[in-house]
Amino acid sequence: MHRLSRRSVSTILRSTGSASRYWSAATAVPLSDSVVDGEAKFRWYSVSTTGREIPNKTKQLNLKHTYFLGTRYESTAAESDSSSSPPSVGEKYEYQAEVSRLMDLIVNSLYSNKEVFLRELISNASDALDKLRFLSVTDSELLKDAAELDIRIQTDKDNGIITITDSGIGMTRQELIDCLGTIAQSGTAKFLQALKDSKDAGADNNLIGQFGVGFYSAFLVADRVVVSTKSPRSDKQYVWEGEANASSYTIREDTDPENHIPRGTRLTLYLKRDDKGFAHPERIQKLLKNYSQFVSFPIYTWQEKGYTKEVEVDEDPAEAKKDEQDDTTEKKKKTKTVVEKYWDWELSNETQPIWLRNPKEVSTEDYNEFYKKTFNEYLEPLASSHFTTEGEVEFRSILYVPAIASTGKDDIVNPKTKNIRLYVKRVFISDDFDGELFPRYLSFVKGVVDSNDLPLNVSREILQESRIVRIMRKRLVRKAFDMILGISMSENREDYEKFWDNFGKHLKLGCIEDRENHKRIAPLLRFFSSQSEEEMISLDEYVENMKPEQKDIYYIASDSITSARSTPFLERLLEKDLEVLFLVDPIDEIAIQNLKSYKEKNFVDITKEDLDLGDKNEEKEKIMKQEFGQTCDWIKKRLGDKVASVQISNRLSSSPCVLVSGKFGWSANMERLMKSQTVGDMSSLEFMRGRRVFEINPEHEIIKNLTAACRSNQDDEDALRAVDLLYDAALVSSGYTPEDPAQLGGKIYEMMGMALSGKWSPPPEVQHPVSSQPGIPEILEAEVVEPVQADEQK
């Protein structure tokens, strides 16, 4: 039994004495039914009937005059004479609004797509059936004429006519005037003013059904609309007729018995010339599948069908004569297979919404099949979540995490991915949102959301910002994180590795954009580290591996694992066996800076000044400053404004020096990224990169030699050039880009020339006098020198 929500019950009770907000329409075209002995023959039949009656003699149905939906045609025949009961003359009513502005509002402002007219009219028909079903609980006489509750759609593609019939509550004459004149009574100016006031006040613009817009969406595609309606509380059937851009409409009593319906409303649309394509049965089927597939009442469409049968074929006279002469041949009748066409009703929404079923009764295969069909996917999702939210906000939802990312490169910055399909009372509303239901960093999550009381705007296509939407968004985001957390805790580690490869950047973006959910995002992040260069680790794993005396989480941002591993900033940390996270993705550093801490452990960039490794020795630092303070001042004087200060480093062990960034400025990696921006303006952001600190390693041989030079001769040119080269080398090794690479190259070449001078040159050769005769070596006579004692020399 269908259960109505408390809001639905109260709405129906308020409208019991007046018309439903359903405004269907019907045709005034005479009907042509099966003729048996001169009488039109039709019958109602139950929508639960599964059998199909195939007529013995079926002819092509003339759709031009066949629009009595709710009947089952046994066969077709010639058109019946409809002139026996001329229609009565109706009363004319003037619209109380500027129709030109009204139609312009509907066509150009309220609806962005013409095809939603069918959704609106089907929704109205469903409302009329809902109201009848509710009222029949206390008044069973309302169902005496026909018990079936269904919606039927018939098309005439040749003439561009669509007929929609429901067996709902119907309307009396006064209800026709009240309902279909609602927007006229309110006035276009008042309608626009109400929209403006509601928007300015920040109220929920829940205006559906308050101004008759659902019915008037028919004029998006129709030049003329005819409504034929019969209320079970009235013995008469009335016809409402209006045209697009007309200043009036007519209401009259329908006196033609052939047009009478037992109960309900029949709406006939005479389409515009450019919109006659909507009258094709295939087009109607497609729109029903997209928008109204999950309406709780059966929807039948009038479809052409066929069945095969064998028929006899007339023989050729020559072949027949030959067969007569051949007595031995057994004579057989020749037949052929033909397809017999006929028209019949076909159920178009037999799929039950999977989200309305009990999750315990739905298998994983059912969820995966629904996912593939709904989102045109071929791979099964990594995870799914089926849940119902009750309380102040009630809705049902099924969410999925895809197996792979979309092929679009802009999905991470484009929230309009059409991944969330919104339904209201099982009627599809839209899948084009701008972050109302999901933040853009979770735009990869796919699913359906169905609610009965969403604050939609008058066209149902735009979700309004309200407290209800914010609550829904918060709960949907929470369920999405639960799904992702389930993947991360899976025994199969490859599942989360696959997820991270596809959607890791989305979660890092969430660190920047969604401060409220930092506690949910942080456990899902993965990074390489100095102790895990092949496999990514989580922050939980890092915290578990921390040293007892370690207070902070250390990280370094670089362009690759190789450069991060070889940086001089790691030297002392590796000696102390402290793990350092490698942030090699451009978005990593910004994400970590927005997180600030995890489990009360602060994130510390090891490339920034004032690094505390937990081993400070104030006495030793005092001694070092006294010993090398003069050297630091000398180097600072030489480098000038290139550095903010020169200090003794506690992070170096094998390198002579390093260049660190200011505590609140850009790191070398961030400065490189900002320079690479297409429209980056470094001049306006110079203050972010201005402070750099030059740290020296007093235990290194180069620093000791420079200290000696500082004490002996501070103006020595070779020592000053060595300081310049030392700074340039530290600039490169620390990840910065030198301002004059050619000048740096010249300094390196000069130093190389000095270091390599004569290192591999051969020793000088002994020169011999040349012989007078070529080819004959000259013979030299040796002179014998007698040794002389020193005291004998005079």
Salt bridges, closest charged atoms under 4 A:
GLU53 OE2 - ARG43 NH2 2.64
GLU74 OE2 - ARG43 NE 2.91
GLU79 OE1 - HIS65 NE2 3.40
GLU91 OE2 - ARG173 NH2 2.96
GLU98 OE1 - ARG101 NH1 3.92
GLU120 OE2 - ARG119 NH2 2.90
GLU120 OE1 - ARG460 NE 3.22
ASP127 OD2 - ARG21 NH2 2.76
ASP130 OD1 - HIS2 NE2 3.47
ASP130 OD1 - ARG133 NH2 3.15
ASP150 OD2 - ARG152 NH2 3.03
ASP200 OD2 - LYS196 NZ 3.07
GLU241 OE2 - ARG224 NH1 2.73
GLU253 OE1 - LYS236 NZ 3.90
ASP275 OD2 - LYS114 NZ 3.28
GLU312 OE2 - LYS333 NZ 3.73
GLU319 OE1 - LYS334 NZ 2.98
GLU340 OE1 - LYS309 NZ 3.62
ASP344 OD1 - ARG72 NE 3.15
ASP366 OD2 - ARG357 NH2 3.87
GLU377 OE2 - LYS446 NZ 2.25
GLU392 OE1 - ARG467 NH1 2.82
ASP431 OD1 - LYS418 NZ 3.71
ASP453 OD2 - ARG7 NH1 3.86
GLU465 OE2 - ARG470 NH1 3.36
GLU497 OE2 - ARG493 NE 3.86
GLU513 OE2 - ARG440 NE 2.42
GLU533 OE1 - ARG565 NH1 2.71
GLU535 OE2 - ARG493 NE 2.73
ASP540 OD1 - LYS599 NZ 2.75
GLU541 OE2 - ARG493 NH1 3.94
GLU575 OE1 - ARG572 NE 3.66
ASP577 OD2 - LYS547 NZ 2.93
ASP585 OD2 - LYS505 NZ 3.68
ASP585 OD2 - LYS508 NZ 3.32
ASP588 OD1 - LYS508 NZ 2.68
GLU609 OE2 - ARG691 NE 2.91
ASP615 OD2 - LYS576 NZ 3.57
GLU671 OE2 - LYS675 NZ 3.76
GLU671 OE2 - ARG689 NE 3.76
GLU671 OE2 - ARG692 NH2 2.84
GLU686 OE2 - ARG689 NE 3.51
GLU695 OE1 - ARG651 NE 3.03
ASP718 OD1 - ARG721 NH2 2.41
ASP724 OD2 - ARG638 NH2 2.61
ASP728 OD2 - LYS747 NZ 3.08
GLU739 OE2 - ARG689 NH2 3.75
GLU750 OE2 - ARG721 NE 3.25
